[in-house]
Amino acid sequence: MGLRASDVMLVSEAWARLTELAEDVVSRGTEKLLTKNGASYVALVDARELDYYHALEAEHAGLVLVQGALEGLEDLAAGRVLDKDKLDRALTVAPPGLE
């Protein structure tokens, strides 16, 4: 859902109208973008929407892990592997100036 101009306001204005804004967010399902010094600062969203966003974020993280595992298995099947010595060298971080 997109933001309308009326859903963007100064933090100082929002502070004075917080209860009204919260009711609007919950009852109409809108989001409010609050600005400070002319830039986006915080948003008011329904707590259920926030839970949904967090669930989507967790699902995405799981998909990224699965994708990485699949790529690793493809590398293994294709013989793209390192022996122990090469792996140790690849994972060793040289102190600054000794690269």
MOPAC internal coordinates of N, CA, C and O (Angstrom, degrees):
PM7 1SCF
backbone

  N    0.0000 0     0.00 0     0.00 0    0    0    0
  C    1.4443 1     0.00 0     0.00 0    1    0    0
  C    1.5179 1   108.42 1     0.00 0    2    1    0
  O    1.2310 1   119.53 1   -48.53 1    3    2    1
  N    1.3122 1   118.49 1   131.47 1    3    2    1
  C    1.4532 1   122.65 1  -178.67 1    5    3    2
  C    1.5165 1   112.09 1   -82.27 1    6    5    3
  O    1.2310 1   121.44 1   -21.30 1    7    6    5
  N    1.2994 1   114.85 1   158.70 1    7    6    5
  C    1.4553 1   120.76 1   177.18 1    9    7    6
  C    1.5194 1   109.57 1   -88.07 1   10    9    7
  O    1.2310 1   121.27 1   -38.89 1   11   10    9
  N    1.3197 1   115.18 1   141.11 1   11   10    9
  C    1.4605 1   120.75 1   172.67 1   13   11   10
  C    1.5163 1   108.30 1   -97.44 1   14   13   11
  O    1.2310 1   120.35 1   -17.96 1   15   14   13
  N    1.3061 1   116.93 1   162.04 1   15   14   13
  C    1.4668 1   120.70 1   179.44 1   17   15   14
  C    1.5305 1   110.82 1   -56.74 1   18   17   15
  O    1.2310 1   120.08 1   145.04 1   19   18   17
  N    1.3207 1   117.46 1   -34.96 1   19   18   17
  C    1.4734 1   120.28 1  -179.44 1   21   19   18
  C    1.5253 1   112.17 1   -71.68 1   22   21   19
  O    1.2310 1   120.12 1   168.95 1   23   22   21
  N    1.3213 1   117.37 1   -11.05 1   23   22   21
  C    1.4669 1   121.21 1   178.69 1   25   23   22
  C    1.5256 1   111.74 1   -93.89 1   26   25   23
  O    1.2310 1   120.38 1  -176.65 1   27   26   25
  N    1.3218 1   116.88 1     3.35 1   27   26   25
  C    1.4655 1   122.09 1   178.28 1   29   27   26
  C    1.5166 1   107.17 1  -114.90 1   30   29   27
  O    1.2310 1   120.35 1   -54.32 1   31   30   29
  N    1.3317 1   116.94 1   125.68 1   31   30   29
  C    1.4629 1   119.52 1  -177.77 1   33   31   30
  C    1.5102 1   111.15 1  -153.07 1   34   33   31
  O    1.2310 1   120.94 1   -15.77 1   35   34   33
  N    1.3082 1   115.80 1   164.23 1   35   34   33
  C    1.4554 1   122.60 1   177.24 1   37   35   34
  C    1.5240 1   109.96 1   -67.65 1   38   37   35
  O    1.2310 1   120.65 1   -33.29 1   39   38   37
  N    1.3204 1   116.36 1   146.71 1   39   38   37
  C    1.4603 1   120.74 1   176.72 1   41   39   38
  C    1.5199 1   110.10 1   -58.06 1   42   41   39
  O    1.2310 1   120.29 1   138.87 1   43   42   41
  N    1.3111 1   117.05 1   -41.13 1   43   42   41
  C    1.4743 1   120.40 1  -178.65 1   45   43   42
  C    1.5258 1   111.34 1   -61.32 1   46   45   43
  O    1.2310 1   120.30 1   141.32 1   47   46   45
  N    1.3197 1   117.03 1   -38.68 1   47   46   45
  C    1.4715 1   120.43 1   177.20 1   49   47   46
  C    1.5213 1   110.22 1   -68.64 1   50   49   47
  O    1.2310 1   120.37 1   138.13 1   51   50   49
  N    1.3241 1   116.90 1   -41.87 1   51   50   49
  C    1.4597 1   120.95 1  -178.96 1   53   51   50
  C    1.5239 1   111.35 1   -62.61 1   54   53   51
  O    1.2310 1   120.52 1   141.44 1   55   54   53
  N    1.3330 1   116.60 1   -38.56 1   55   54   53
  C    1.4597 1   120.69 1  -179.55 1   57   55   54
  C    1.5272 1   110.39 1   -56.73 1   58   57   55
  O    1.2310 1   120.35 1   137.92 1   59   58   57
  N    1.3146 1   116.95 1   -42.08 1   59   58   57
  C    1.4610 1   121.68 1  -178.31 1   61   59   58
  C    1.5225 1   111.73 1   -71.48 1   62   61   59
  O    1.2310 1   120.09 1   156.40 1   63   62   61
  N    1.3240 1   117.43 1   -23.60 1   63   62   61
  C    1.4716 1   121.73 1  -175.42 1   65   63   62
  C    1.5291 1   112.48 1  -118.14 1   66   65   63
  O    1.2310 1   119.52 1  -156.31 1   67   66   65
  N    1.3350 1   118.52 1    23.69 1   67   66   65
  C    1.4578 1   121.25 1  -170.50 1   69   67   66
  C    1.5273 1   113.46 1   -57.25 1   70   69   67
  O    1.2310 1   119.53 1   132.88 1   71   70   69
  N    1.3132 1   118.50 1   -47.12 1   71   70   69
  C    1.4642 1   120.57 1  -179.10 1   73   71   70
  C    1.5207 1   110.56 1   -61.24 1   74   73   71
  O    1.2310 1   120.28 1   134.67 1   75   74   73
  N    1.3138 1   117.07 1   -45.33 1   75   74   73
  C    1.4718 1   121.47 1   178.82 1   77   75   74
  C    1.5263 1   110.91 1   -60.94 1   78   77   75
  O    1.2310 1   120.39 1   135.90 1   79   78   77
  N    1.3283 1   116.87 1   -44.10 1   79   78   77
  C    1.4624 1   120.66 1  -179.86 1   81   79   78
  C    1.5209 1   111.49 1   -65.25 1   82   81   79
  O    1.2310 1   120.38 1   137.80 1   83   82   81
  N    1.3235 1   116.87 1   -42.20 1   83   82   81
  C    1.4631 1   120.68 1   179.10 1   85   83   82
  C    1.5239 1   110.45 1   -61.66 1   86   85   83
  O    1.2310 1   120.13 1   137.05 1   87   86   85
  N    1.3129 1   117.36 1   -42.95 1   87   86   85
  C    1.4672 1   120.77 1   177.43 1   89   87   86
  C    1.5264 1   111.08 1   -61.17 1   90   89   87
  O    1.2310 1   120.23 1   139.18 1   91   90   89
  N    1.3247 1   117.17 1   -40.82 1   91   90   89
  C    1.4632 1   121.95 1   179.06 1   93   91   90
  C    1.5233 1   110.44 1   -64.18 1   94   93   91
  O    1.2310 1   120.45 1   137.16 1   95   94   93
  N    1.3282 1   116.74 1   -42.84 1   95   94   93
  C    1.4634 1   121.00 1   179.76 1   97   95   94
  C    1.5237 1   110.18 1   -61.40 1   98   97   95
  O    1.2310 1   120.19 1   133.92 1   99   98   97
  N    1.3290 1   117.25 1   -46.08 1   99   98   97
  C    1.4685 1   121.05 1  -177.09 1  101   99   98
  C    1.5266 1   111.67 1   -73.08 1  102  101   99
  O    1.2310 1   119.97 1   134.72 1  103  102  101
  N    1.3138 1   117.66 1   -45.28 1  103  102  101
  C    1.4678 1   119.72 1  -173.82 1  105  103  102
  C    1.5324 1   113.24 1   -75.32 1  106  105  103
  O    1.2310 1   120.12 1   143.44 1  107  106  105
  N    1.3382 1   117.38 1   -36.56 1  107  106  105
  C    1.4632 1   120.02 1  -176.62 1  109  107  106
  C    1.5233 1   112.84 1  -102.26 1  110  109  107
  O    1.2310 1   120.31 1   171.02 1  111  110  109
  N    1.3238 1   117.01 1    -8.98 1  111  110  109
  C    1.4536 1   119.30 1  -179.54 1  113  111  110
  C    1.5187 1   113.43 1    72.93 1  114  113  111
  O    1.2310 1   120.80 1  -159.95 1  115  114  113
  N    1.3208 1   116.08 1    20.05 1  115  114  113
  C    1.4647 1   119.60 1   179.32 1  117  115  114
  C    1.5167 1   109.46 1   -86.78 1  118  117  115
  O    1.2310 1   120.97 1   -12.42 1  119  118  117
  N    1.2866 1   115.75 1   167.58 1  119  118  117
  C    1.4554 1   122.33 1   173.48 1  121  119  118
  C    1.5142 1   107.33 1  -119.54 1  122  121  119
  O    1.2310 1   120.54 1   -30.48 1  123  122  121
  N    1.3057 1   116.57 1   149.52 1  123  122  121
  C    1.4618 1   121.22 1   179.85 1  125  123  122
  C    1.5250 1   108.18 1  -119.89 1  126  125  123
  O    1.2310 1   120.69 1   -50.79 1  127  126  125
  N    1.3068 1   116.29 1   129.21 1  127  126  125
  C    1.4547 1   122.10 1   177.21 1  129  127  126
  C    1.5201 1   107.86 1  -102.98 1  130  129  127
  O    1.2310 1   120.67 1   -58.14 1  131  130  129
  N    1.3222 1   116.33 1   121.86 1  131  130  129
  C    1.4479 1   121.31 1  -178.91 1  133  131  130
  C    1.5227 1   108.86 1  -103.12 1  134  133  131
  O    1.2310 1   121.07 1   -42.03 1  135  134  133
  N    1.3104 1   115.55 1   137.97 1  135  134  133
  C    1.4616 1   120.94 1  -176.50 1  137  135  134
  C    1.5270 1   110.30 1  -113.76 1  138  137  135
  O    1.2310 1   121.75 1   -23.65 1  139  138  137
  N    1.3142 1   114.25 1   156.35 1  139  138  137
  C    1.4627 1   121.26 1   175.94 1  141  139  138
  C    1.5187 1   106.63 1  -143.04 1  142  141  139
  O    1.2310 1   120.75 1   -51.84 1  143  142  141
  N    1.3040 1   116.18 1   128.16 1  143  142  141
  C    1.4657 1   121.48 1  -177.79 1  145  143  142
  C    1.5300 1   111.58 1    54.54 1  146  145  143
  O    1.2310 1   120.70 1  -143.90 1  147  146  145
  N    1.3174 1   116.27 1    36.10 1  147  146  145
  C    1.4578 1   121.11 1   175.17 1  149  147  146
  C    1.5137 1   115.94 1    81.49 1  150  149  147
  O    1.2310 1   119.93 1  -176.61 1  151  150  149
  N    1.3328 1   117.73 1     3.39 1  151  150  149
  C    1.4677 1   120.26 1  -178.49 1  153  151  150
  C    1.5251 1   110.39 1  -123.78 1  154  153  151
  O    1.2310 1   120.78 1   -26.86 1  155  154  153
  N    1.3208 1   116.12 1   153.14 1  155  154  153
  C    1.4592 1   120.54 1   175.75 1  157  155  154
  C    1.5203 1   109.25 1   -54.52 1  158  157  155
  O    1.2310 1   120.60 1   -40.94 1  159  158  157
  N    1.3345 1   116.46 1   139.06 1  159  158  157
  C    1.4638 1   120.32 1  -174.85 1  161  159  158
  C    1.5266 1   110.96 1  -127.10 1  162  161  159
  O    1.2310 1   120.10 1   118.90 1  163  162  161
  N    1.3139 1   117.42 1   -61.10 1  163  162  161
  C    1.4624 1   122.71 1   177.61 1  165  163  162
  C    1.5225 1   108.82 1  -144.80 1  166  165  163
  O    1.2310 1   121.26 1   -11.64 1  167  166  165
  N    1.3288 1   115.19 1   168.36 1  167  166  165
  C    1.4637 1   119.81 1   177.91 1  169  167  166
  C    1.5237 1   109.56 1  -130.43 1  170  169  167
  O    1.2310 1   121.33 1   -32.20 1  171  170  169
  N    1.3128 1   115.07 1   147.80 1  171  170  169
  C    1.4604 1   121.15 1   171.09 1  173  171  170
  C    1.5245 1   106.97 1  -101.02 1  174  173  171
  O    1.2310 1   121.04 1   -58.07 1  175  174  173
  N    1.3237 1   115.62 1   121.93 1  175  174  173
  C    1.4624 1   120.47 1   177.29 1  177  175  174
  C    1.5163 1   108.31 1  -132.69 1  178  177  175
  O    1.2310 1   120.75 1   -25.13 1  179  178  177
  N    1.3084 1   116.17 1   154.87 1  179  178  177
  C    1.4595 1   122.12 1   175.72 1  181  179  178
  C    1.5235 1   108.14 1   -60.93 1  182  181  179
  O    1.2310 1   119.95 1   -42.50 1  183  182  181
  N    1.3164 1   117.70 1   137.50 1  183  182  181
  C    1.4684 1   121.84 1  -178.68 1  185  183  182
  C    1.5279 1   111.18 1   -58.84 1  186  185  183
  O    1.2310 1   119.97 1   146.30 1  187  186  185
  N    1.3266 1   117.66 1   -33.70 1  187  186  185
  C    1.4761 1   119.87 1   177.71 1  189  187  186
  C    1.5220 1   110.90 1   -66.13 1  190  189  187
  O    1.2310 1   120.56 1   142.92 1  191  190  189
  N    1.3361 1   116.54 1   -37.08 1  191  190  189
  C    1.4672 1   120.54 1   176.50 1  193  191  190
  C    1.5253 1   110.29 1   -65.63 1  194  193  191
  O    1.2310 1   120.64 1   138.85 1  195  194  193
  N    1.3220 1   116.38 1   -41.15 1  195  194  193
  C    1.4642 1   120.33 1   178.48 1  197  195  194
  C    1.5270 1   110.27 1   -61.30 1  198  197  195
  O    1.2310 1   120.13 1   137.11 1  199  198  197
  N    1.3305 1   117.37 1   -42.89 1  199  198  197
  C    1.4678 1   120.69 1   175.95 1  201  199  198
  C    1.5246 1   110.72 1   -59.50 1  202  201  199
  O    1.2310 1   120.69 1   138.50 1  203  202  201
  N    1.3208 1   116.28 1   -41.50 1  203  202  201
  C    1.4666 1   121.16 1   178.53 1  205  203  202
  C    1.5276 1   110.78 1   -63.16 1  206  205  203
  O    1.2310 1   120.19 1   135.60 1  207  206  205
  N    1.3353 1   117.25 1   -44.40 1  207  206  205
  C    1.4657 1   121.06 1   178.53 1  209  207  206
  C    1.5285 1   110.37 1   -59.95 1  210  209  207
  O    1.2310 1   120.76 1   137.59 1  211  210  209
  N    1.3374 1   116.16 1   -42.41 1  211  210  209
  C    1.4639 1   119.64 1   179.28 1  213  211  210
  C    1.5203 1   111.40 1   -65.27 1  214  213  211
  O    1.2310 1   119.97 1   141.43 1  215  214  213
  N    1.3216 1   117.67 1   -38.57 1  215  214  213
  C    1.4630 1   120.78 1   177.47 1  217  215  214
  C    1.5318 1   110.44 1   -64.42 1  218  217  215
  O    1.2310 1   120.32 1   138.68 1  219  218  217
  N    1.3173 1   117.00 1   -41.32 1  219  218  217
  C    1.4658 1   120.23 1   177.21 1  221  219  218
  C    1.5200 1   111.21 1   -62.84 1  222  221  219
  O    1.2310 1   120.68 1   139.29 1  223  222  221
  N    1.3232 1   116.30 1   -40.71 1  223  222  221
  C    1.4570 1   120.98 1   179.45 1  225  223  222
  C    1.5299 1   110.67 1   -63.45 1  226  225  223
  O    1.2310 1   120.26 1   137.52 1  227  226  225
  N    1.3276 1   117.11 1   -42.48 1  227  226  225
  C    1.4677 1   121.14 1   178.44 1  229  227  226
  C    1.5259 1   110.59 1   -65.82 1  230  229  227
  O    1.2310 1   120.32 1   139.36 1  231  230  229
  N    1.3210 1   116.99 1   -40.64 1  231  230  229
  C    1.4610 1   120.59 1   178.31 1  233  231  230
  C    1.5246 1   110.48 1   -63.28 1  234  233  231
  O    1.2310 1   120.32 1   137.83 1  235  234  233
  N    1.3139 1   117.00 1   -42.17 1  235  234  233
  C    1.4626 1   121.06 1   178.76 1  237  235  234
  C    1.5311 1   110.21 1   -61.90 1  238  237  235
  O    1.2310 1   120.43 1   136.33 1  239  238  237
  N    1.3328 1   116.79 1   -43.67 1  239  238  237
  C    1.4669 1   120.33 1   179.60 1  241  239  238
  C    1.5269 1   110.13 1   -60.54 1  242  241  239
  O    1.2310 1   120.18 1   139.99 1  243  242  241
  N    1.3241 1   117.26 1   -40.01 1  243  242  241
  C    1.4625 1   120.83 1   177.58 1  245  243  242
  C    1.5177 1   111.62 1   -64.12 1  246  245  243
  O    1.2310 1   120.45 1   139.41 1  247  246  245
  N    1.3277 1   116.74 1   -40.59 1  247  246  245
  C    1.4594 1   120.45 1   179.01 1  249  247  246
  C    1.5285 1   111.58 1   -65.86 1  250  249  247
  O    1.2310 1   120.35 1   143.15 1  251  250  249
  N    1.3179 1   116.94 1   -36.85 1  251  250  249
  C    1.4619 1   120.77 1   177.87 1  253  251  250
  C    1.5330 1   109.66 1   -64.18 1  254  253  251
  O    1.2310 1   120.47 1   137.74 1  255  254  253
  N    1.3283 1   116.72 1   -42.26 1  255  254  253
  C    1.4701 1   120.16 1   178.07 1  257  255  254
  C    1.5209 1   111.31 1   -63.63 1  258  257  255
  O    1.2310 1   120.24 1   136.83 1  259  258  257
  N    1.3211 1   117.14 1   -43.17 1  259  258  257
  C    1.4669 1   120.60 1   178.89 1  261  259  258
  C    1.5187 1   110.27 1   -63.15 1  262  261  259
  O    1.2310 1   120.18 1   137.76 1  263  262  261
  N    1.3271 1   117.25 1   -42.24 1  263  262  261
  C    1.4684 1   120.87 1   178.32 1  265  263  262
  C    1.5201 1   110.60 1   -60.28 1  266  265  263
  O    1.2310 1   120.10 1   136.70 1  267  266  265
  N    1.3215 1   117.42 1   -43.30 1  267  266  265
  C    1.4572 1   121.01 1   177.88 1  269  267  266
  C    1.5179 1   111.79 1   -62.59 1  270  269  267
  O    1.2310 1   120.36 1   139.47 1  271  270  269
  N    1.3215 1   116.92 1   -40.53 1  271  270  269
  C    1.4594 1   120.51 1   178.35 1  273  271  270
  C    1.5264 1   110.69 1   -64.60 1  274  273  271
  O    1.2310 1   120.34 1   137.67 1  275  274  273
  N    1.3230 1   116.95 1   -42.33 1  275  274  273
  C    1.4693 1   120.58 1   178.69 1  277  275  274
  C    1.5291 1   111.06 1   -63.05 1  278  277  275
  O    1.2310 1   120.38 1   138.41 1  279  278  277
  N    1.3267 1   116.87 1   -41.59 1  279  278  277
  C    1.4655 1   120.02 1   177.94 1  281  279  278
  C    1.5249 1   110.51 1   -63.25 1  282  281  279
  O    1.2310 1   120.43 1   140.62 1  283  282  281
  N    1.3339 1   116.78 1   -39.38 1  283  282  281
  C    1.4578 1   120.45 1   177.50 1  285  283  282
  C    1.5200 1   112.03 1   -63.41 1  286  285  283
  O    1.2310 1   120.62 1   138.34 1  287  286  285
  N    1.3245 1   116.42 1   -41.66 1  287  286  285
  C    1.4601 1   120.12 1   177.82 1  289  287  286
  C    1.5287 1   111.44 1   -65.78 1  290  289  287
  O    1.2310 1   120.34 1   141.54 1  291  290  289
  N    1.3262 1   116.96 1   -38.46 1  291  290  289
  C    1.4668 1   120.24 1   176.78 1  293  291  290
  C    1.5264 1   110.69 1   -63.57 1  294  293  291
  O    1.2310 1   120.46 1   138.31 1  295  294  293
  N    1.3394 1   116.73 1   -41.69 1  295  294  293
  C    1.4633 1   120.49 1   177.00 1  297  295  294
  C    1.5246 1   110.46 1   -61.31 1  298  297  295
  O    1.2310 1   120.59 1   135.70 1  299  298  297
  N    1.3135 1   116.48 1   -44.30 1  299  298  297
  C    1.4606 1   120.68 1   179.44 1  301  299  298
  C    1.5220 1   111.01 1   -61.56 1  302  301  299
  O    1.2310 1   120.31 1   134.01 1  303  302  301
  N    1.3210 1   117.01 1   -45.99 1  303  302  301
  C    1.4682 1   121.56 1  -179.26 1  305  303  302
  C    1.5283 1   111.12 1   -63.94 1  306  305  303
  O    1.2310 1   120.23 1   147.86 1  307  306  305
  N    1.3394 1   117.17 1   -32.14 1  307  306  305
  C    1.4628 1   121.36 1  -179.09 1  309  307  306
  C    1.5300 1   111.89 1   -87.57 1  310  309  307
  O    1.2310 1   120.30 1  -179.90 1  311  310  309
  N    1.3216 1   117.03 1     0.10 1  311  310  309
  C    1.4546 1   120.14 1   179.08 1  313  311  310
  C    1.5126 1   114.40 1    79.68 1  314  313  311
  O    1.2310 1   120.07 1  -166.46 1  315  314  313
  N    1.3177 1   117.47 1    13.54 1  315  314  313
  C    1.4651 1   120.96 1   178.33 1  317  315  314
  C    1.5270 1   108.56 1   -85.65 1  318  317  315
  O    1.2310 1   121.17 1  -100.70 1  319  318  317
  N    1.3324 1   115.37 1    79.30 1  319  318  317
  C    1.4585 1   121.18 1  -177.80 1  321  319  318
  C    1.5248 1   109.46 1  -131.76 1  322  321  319
  O    1.2310 1   120.57 1   -20.00 1  323  322  321
  N    1.3124 1   116.51 1   160.00 1  323  322  321
  C    1.4595 1   122.89 1   177.19 1  325  323  322
  C    1.5269 1   108.75 1  -110.01 1  326  325  323
  O    1.2310 1   120.66 1   -36.15 1  327  326  325
  N    1.3320 1   116.34 1   143.85 1  327  326  325
  C    1.4577 1   117.25 1   172.81 1  329  327  326
  C    1.5264 1   107.38 1   -75.47 1  330  329  327
  O    1.2310 1   120.75 1    -9.53 1  331  330  329
  N    1.3279 1   116.17 1   170.47 1  331  330  329
  C    1.4619 1   121.17 1  -174.04 1  333  331  330
  C    1.5248 1   112.46 1   -56.57 1  334  333  331
  O    1.2310 1   119.42 1   135.95 1  335  334  333
  N    1.3240 1   118.70 1   -44.05 1  335  334  333
  C    1.4669 1   121.11 1  -177.97 1  337  335  334
  C    1.5270 1   111.70 1   -63.72 1  338  337  335
  O    1.2310 1   120.38 1   135.85 1  339  338  337
  N    1.3256 1   116.88 1   -44.15 1  339  338  337
  C    1.4661 1   119.96 1   178.97 1  341  339  338
  C    1.5351 1   110.59 1   -65.64 1  342  341  339
  O    1.2310 1   120.61 1   141.26 1  343  342  341
  N    1.3250 1   116.43 1   -38.74 1  343  342  341
  C    1.4577 1   120.03 1   178.27 1  345  343  342
  C    1.5267 1   110.31 1   -63.85 1  346  345  343
  O    1.2310 1   120.58 1   134.64 1  347  346  345
  N    1.3330 1   116.49 1   -45.36 1  347  346  345
  C    1.4643 1   119.83 1   178.73 1  349  347  346
  C    1.5273 1   110.97 1   -59.00 1  350  349  347
  O    1.2310 1   120.14 1   136.92 1  351  350  349
  N    1.3320 1   117.33 1   -43.08 1  351  350  349
  C    1.4664 1   120.71 1   179.09 1  353  351  350
  C    1.5336 1   110.98 1   -65.35 1  354  353  351
  O    1.2310 1   120.74 1   140.13 1  355  354  353
  N    1.3258 1   116.19 1   -39.87 1  355  354  353
  C    1.4655 1   119.91 1  -179.45 1  357  355  354
  C    1.5183 1   111.87 1   -65.90 1  358  357  355
  O    1.2310 1   120.18 1   149.23 1  359  358  357
  N    1.3418 1   117.26 1   -30.77 1  359  358  357
  C    1.4478 1   121.19 1  -177.08 1  361  359  358
  C    1.5358 1   113.05 1   -92.41 1  362  361  359
  O    1.2310 1   120.04 1   171.25 1  363  362  361
  N    1.3108 1   117.52 1    -8.75 1  363  362  361
  C    1.4613 1   121.47 1  -178.77 1  365  363  362
  C    1.5238 1   108.82 1   -80.87 1  366  365  363
  O    1.2310 1   121.30 1   -49.51 1  367  366  365
  N    1.3044 1   115.11 1   130.49 1  367  366  365
  C    1.4591 1   120.34 1   177.12 1  369  367  366
  C    1.5217 1   107.54 1  -100.46 1  370  369  367
  O    1.2310 1   120.74 1   -61.51 1  371  370  369
  N    1.3154 1   116.19 1   118.49 1  371  370  369
  C    1.4562 1   120.95 1   179.69 1  373  371  370
  C    1.5159 1   109.72 1   -75.32 1  374  373  371
  O    1.2310 1   120.37 1   -38.15 1  375  374  373
  N    1.3288 1   116.90 1   141.85 1  375  374  373
  C    1.4752 1   119.06 1   175.37 1  377  375  374
  C    1.5272 1   109.78 1   -60.03 1  378  377  375
  O    1.2310 1   120.21 1   -29.80 1  379  378  377
  N    1.3264 1   117.20 1   150.20 1  379  378  377
  C    1.4643 1   120.18 1   179.55 1  381  379  378
  C    1.5298 1   111.32 1   -53.18 1  382  381  379
  O    1.2310 1   120.74 1   -43.60 1  383  382  381
  N    1.3158 1   116.18 1   136.40 1  383  382  381
  C    1.4352 1   122.15 1   178.23 1  385  383  382
  C    1.5237 1   114.13 1    89.81 1  386  385  383
  O    1.2310 1   120.15 1   170.62 1  387  386  385
  N    1.3407 1   117.32 1    -9.38 1  387  386  385
  C    1.4607 1   120.75 1  -179.47 1  389  387  386
  C    1.5274 1   112.47 1  -110.57 1  390  389  387
  O    1.2310 1   119.95 1  -165.47 1  391  390  389
  N    1.3196 1   117.71 1    14.53 1  391  390  389
  C    1.4557 1   120.28 1  -177.68 1  393  391  390
  C    1.5017 1   111.10 1   -64.12 1  394  393  391
  O    1.2310 1   120.10 1   180.00 1  395  394  393

